[in-house]
Amino acid sequence: MRIALLSYRSKPHCGGQGVYVRHLSRELAALGHDVEVFSGQPYPELDDGVTLVKVPSLDLYRDDDPFRFPHPREIRDTIDLLELGTMWTAGFPEPLTFSLRVARLLRDRAGEFDVVHDNQCLGYGLLRIADAGLPLVATIHHPITRDRELDLASAPTLRRKITLRRWYGFLRMQARVARRIPTLLTVSKSSEDDIRTAFDIPDGRLRTIPLGVDTEVFAPPATERVAGRIVCVASADAPLKGVANLLEAVAKLRTERQVELVLVTKLAAGGVTEKLIEQLAIGDSVRTVSGIDDGELAELLGSAQVAAVPSLYEGFSLPAVEAMACATPLVASRAGAIPEVVGDAGILVPPGDSEQLAAALARVLDDPAERARLGSVARARVLERFSWAAVAARTAQAYRDTVAAQAGRTEV
């Protein structure tokens, strides 16, 4: 098949979208399909055999200059004006504006593709693609309504709550668009249930296809692990990820033992996480790394005695699976899809409970036999259940079913 895979932003080594697009496109190409990835900034890193079509935005949220003021010469058309105006009024424009841009591109290339697969954009432009007769599939990793709920709950002021409601205004669009896409994919049964409830999706429209991991890259280490090292891969300033609870747990642990927490993230200067590290006086026990590739991440995970996933909600949790593939013992929250993903291959604690998180981390750090057992069970679970090749095969079948169903409707 000729596949157009859409991703409105595809950060290569942080966040699930860029990881998903890279590995899925590679494995689809390995199955013999012709894959073009259409992406806005940040652009993904793709493997040989996959074509990248850049769909440039104004890139208003780039890491080195967030909420930037573009030069007037950068404004090319009315979609750019819409993007800028939405940002200026505290909204998040990228899902909508990317969908409009990519719809314009595909309008002139409709005959070149058999199916279009959207990755979590769910913008109104997708309906134009469907109206052009292209079979359409979309992946929803989890409903962003969960992010909104947790952000609103942690907002310190009424003004901040109002701003957040405006920021998440795109969710109304996503719900409307999702209900009109014939085939929706998600990554866990937990996400499937949440999406059906949040977006009012009829039964039978959602398929669950778990994500995968490269088990050759993410593998048990050949060298000894670093004593007392805890690794956490998370967007540390996002309340959803529960990093504040992990920092509180580390503050308790360091009064009893030597520990080092490595956060794979980029902290916002003066942000909530940076301030909390200072308030807890644990700066000498916490360090951050960012911008690392898969090999470096696997090496880091393999160096840890324990990995932590303290999230308050996850639609799947690639960091958990990557740690498990490295046979790194896992302590995680009993939240969202995490129990479904982890099974008996880790220790689960109540989300948001710093005391129990600290106790579970201490248990693993203090018990070499338990670390060995958990690591062995985790690696075996990944090898049995989570493979990108299997993800691609099941996704390709969803494409074929969607194409066949649309052809049937057309004939009628």
Secondary structure, 3 states (H helix, E strand, C coil): CEEEEEECCCCCCCCHHHHHHHHHHHHHHHCCCEEEEEECCCCCCCCCCCEEEECCCCCCCCCCCCCCCCCHHHCCCHHHHHHHHHHHCCCCCHHHHHHHHHHHHHHCCHHHCCEEEEECCCCCHHHHHHHCCCCEEEECCCCCHHHHHHHHHHCCCHHHHHHHHHHCCHHHHHHHHHCCCCEEEECCHHHHHHHHHHHCCCCCCEEECCCCCCCCCCCCCCCCCCCCEEEEECCCCCHHHCHHHHHHHHHHHCCCCCCEEEEECCCCCCCHHHHHHHHHCCHHHEEEECCCCHHHHHHHHHHCCEEEECCCCCCCCHHHHHHHHCCCCEEEECCCCHHHHHCCCCEEECCCCHHHHHHHHHHHHHCHHHHHHHHHHHHHHHHHHCCHHHHHHHHHHHHHHHHHHHHHHHHC
